Amino acid sequence: MERIRLKKISILSYNICYGQVPDRSDEVEQQLIITSDGKVAFSAFCFGEGFDHFTEGRKTDCTIGQEQAQSILQSIAALLQSPDMELKMDDGIWTVQAIAENGETFEKEGSLVDVFKEGISLSKYIRKRLPIEKLWLFGEQPEGEDNRDSAVTLDDFPKG
């Protein structure tokens, strides 16, 4: 199989699970765009007034090195060329759209659980290369030493 070279990716993660309705300030959607020249745009949306009425939360535009961008794009290219995954809707979904250097477009969707490429967590791989806090594009950020926000706060306790 010929290896594709990507020019741009767009990742949308929609994190609403079954159960309790999120608080107005809870992030329920994240969008990330990365181009081969290193431009990065990130937006997060909060539950706000509910479905179809999300409010804009965090927003970050930055630049990373071209080498870092190419590394992420090639990891995503490998994901796009992998066999389809079974979609289970208990965690939310992610969608990747990509444009290759030759103009070809790709799209893939999966359940919002971490994606592994050759035994490496793709979420962890991308998080280490981007200056963006609490990025959960392919699943929740695991607790532990790699979690930049692992301290227990009042937000960790049930409300009410």
C-alpha positions as semicolon CSV with decimal commas, in nm:
position;residue;x (nm);y (nm);z (nm)
1;M;0,000;0,000;0,000
2;E;0,135;0,342;-0,098
3;R;0,201;0,571;0,197
4;I;-0,001;0,893;0,186
5;R;0,153;1,230;0,274
6;L;-0,091;1,462;0,443
7;K;-0,110;1,838;0,400
8;K;-0,378;1,907;0,663
9;I;-0,581;1,724;0,926
10;S;-0,891;1,819;1,117
11;I;-0,990;1,618;1,424
12;L;-1,326;1,657;1,594
13;S;-1,384;1,485;1,929
14;Y;-1,733;1,479;2,072
15;N;-1,732;1,361;2,432
16;I;-2,084;1,314;2,564
17;C;-2,152;0,984;2,736
18;Y;-2,469;0,824;2,856
19;G;-2,573;0,922;3,205
20;Q;-2,577;1,253;3,385
21;V;-2,612;1,570;3,175
22;P;-2,285;1,768;3,168
23;D;-2,255;2,097;3,354
24;R;-2,273;2,415;3,144
25;S;-1,894;2,462;3,176
26;D;-1,796;2,101;3,095
27;E;-1,602;2,062;2,770
28;V;-1,791;1,829;2,540
29;E;-1,624;1,896;2,205
30;Q;-1,270;1,964;2,090
31;Q;-1,154;2,055;1,741
32;L;-0,793;2,048;1,623
33;I;-0,648;2,147;1,286
34;I;-0,281;2,090;1,199
35;T;-0,117;2,178;0,868
36;S;0,208;2,043;0,726
37;D;0,378;2,382;0,770
38;G;0,318;2,364;1,149
39;K;0,010;2,583;1,196
40;V;-0,218;2,458;1,477
41;A;-0,571;2,575;1,561
42;F;-0,753;2,434;1,863
43;S;-1,105;2,508;1,988
44;A;-1,299;2,357;2,276
45;F;-1,672;2,390;2,331
46;C;-1,864;2,367;2,658
47;F;-2,209;2,214;2,705
48;G;-2,360;2,560;2,759
49;E;-2,736;2,559;2,708
50;G;-2,733;2,199;2,585
51;F;-2,729;2,010;2,257
52;D;-2,706;2,239;1,953
53;H;-2,632;2,528;2,193
54;F;-2,270;2,467;2,292
55;T;-2,063;2,769;2,393
56;E;-1,708;2,840;2,287
57;G;-1,455;2,766;2,558
58;R;-1,079;2,758;2,517
59;K;-0,918;2,857;2,190
60;T;-0,551;2,835;2,093
61;D;-0,368;2,917;1,772
62;C;0,002;2,841;1,760
63;T;0,283;2,716;1,543
64;I;0,493;2,407;1,597
65;G;0,798;2,301;1,402
66;Q;0,745;2,161;1,055
67;E;0,913;1,838;1,164
68;Q;0,673;1,801;1,460
69;A;0,375;1,872;1,234
70;Q;0,492;1,616;0,977
71;S;0,540;1,359;1,251
72;I;0,180;1,403;1,374
73;L;0,041;1,405;1,019
74;Q;0,220;1,081;0,934
75;S;0,084;0,917;1,250
76;I;-0,266;1,022;1,145
77;A;-0,199;0,894;0,792
78;A;-0,122;0,553;0,941
79;L;-0,453;0,567;1,131
80;L;-0,642;0,659;0,813
81;Q;-0,491;0,362;0,630
82;S;-0,565;0,112;0,908
83;P;-0,866;-0,121;0,889
84;D;-1,197;0,022;1,010
85;M;-1,268;-0,007;1,379
86;E;-1,594;-0,115;1,531
87;L;-1,782;0,194;1,646
88;K;-1,925;0,177;1,996
89;M;-2,115;0,479;2,114
90;D;-2,073;0,466;2,492
91;D;-1,786;0,715;2,512
92;G;-1,846;0,964;2,230
93;I;-1,680;0,978;1,890
94;W;-1,388;1,125;1,704
95;T;-1,375;1,209;1,335
96;V;-1,058;1,273;1,137
97;Q;-1,068;1,450;0,803
98;A;-0,748;1,489;0,605
99;I;-0,623;1,632;0,278
100;A;-0,321;1,468;0,116
101;E;-0,054;1,656;-0,076
102;N;-0,201;1,516;-0,399
103;G;-0,546;1,662;-0,314
104;E;-0,703;1,330;-0,215
105;T;-0,933;1,351;0,089
106;F;-0,981;1,099;0,368
107;E;-1,221;1,060;0,658
108;K;-1,235;0,815;0,943
109;E;-1,453;0,789;1,254
110;G;-1,421;0,587;1,570
111;S;-1,525;0,557;1,929
112;L;-1,368;0,796;2,176
113;V;-1,122;0,553;2,327
114;D;-0,748;0,578;2,284
115;V;-0,608;0,477;1,946
116;F;-0,281;0,285;1,933
117;K;-0,034;0,285;1,646
118;E;0,231;0,016;1,677
119;G;0,171;0,001;2,053
120;I;0,197;0,379;2,099
121;S;-0,097;0,580;2,229
122;L;-0,184;0,833;1,957
123;S;-0,342;1,072;2,210
124;K;-0,027;1,070;2,423
125;Y;0,192;1,107;2,114
126;I;0,003;1,418;1,995
127;R;-0,027;1,571;2,344
128;K;0,350;1,557;2,392
129;R;0,403;1,757;2,070
130;L;0,141;2,028;2,121
131;P;0,135;2,309;2,380
132;I;-0,235;2,249;2,457
133;E;-0,362;2,148;2,801
134;K;-0,629;1,879;2,856
135;L;-0,634;1,752;2,499
136;W;-0,849;1,435;2,471
137;L;-0,892;1,387;2,098
138;F;-0,890;1,007;2,106
139;G;-1,011;0,952;2,461
140;E;-0,980;1,092;2,810
141;Q;-0,633;1,182;2,926
142;P;-0,521;0,906;3,161
143;E;-0,439;0,986;3,522
144;G;-0,076;0,963;3,619
145;E;0,260;1,115;3,555
146;D;0,183;1,218;3,196
147;N;-0,129;1,405;3,304
148;R;-0,048;1,775;3,339
149;D;-0,358;1,825;3,555
150;S;-0,371;1,525;3,787
151;A;-0,428;1,719;4,110
152;V;-0,759;1,653;4,286
153;T;-0,979;1,963;4,294
154;L;-1,334;2,042;4,407
155;D;-1,443;1,973;4,048
156;D;-1,353;1,605;4,101
157;F;-1,630;1,555;4,355
158;P;-1,996;1,498;4,263
159;K;-2,205;1,810;4,262
160;G;-2,522;1,843;4,471
